[in-house]
């Protein structure tokens, strides 16, 4: 997933994050869990197609 996609989600208010610098956001684990468990309707298929191991790693699970 590209950085511009995540930045777009943050700017739309779908994903909560703090801006760490001009180009980087810090997304908290619980905000990411909340977003992935209840995404906007039109993004459900796209999120479902993401690699499950990568999502588990981002959420703090062991890969």
N, C-alpha and C positions, 0 to 999 in steps of 0.2 A: 504494500500500500504506500502510495507516495505521500510525502510531507504536505503537498498542496491539498490533498484530499482531507487529511486530518485538520489542517488549518481551516479549510472550508467548513468542516463540521463544527469546529470551535467557534468560528465567526457567526455561524447560523444559530448558535446556542444549543445545539444538539449534544455537544460534549463539553464538559466543564474542564478548564485547564487554566494554569497560570502562565503568563508569558515570561520566560526566563531570559530571552534576548530578542533581538529583532527577527530572528529566524526560527527560534525554538520555543516550543511549549512544553510544560511539564504537566502530564496527565496523571492524576492520582489513581491508584489501583481500584479503589471503590467506585470512582466515577466511570472508569472504563468498564467495570463489571456491570454497572447500572445501564450504561449505554448499550453494551452488547446483549444484555438480557431483554431490553425493551427499546430497540431501535425504531426510528421512523419507518412507517409502513413500506415506503418505496425503497428502502435500503436493506430490507430483510434478506432478499436473495443474494445480494452482494456480500453481506456479512456471513451468510451461511456458506458461501463458497470459499471463505478464507481458510487457511491451513489451521486445523485444530491444534496441532502441536505448537505452532507459533502463538496462538491465542493463549494457550495454557502457560507458556513461558512468560508472556507479558503480564498475565494475571498472578504470577508468582509461583506457579506450579513447576514441578520438575520435568524437564524435557528428556 
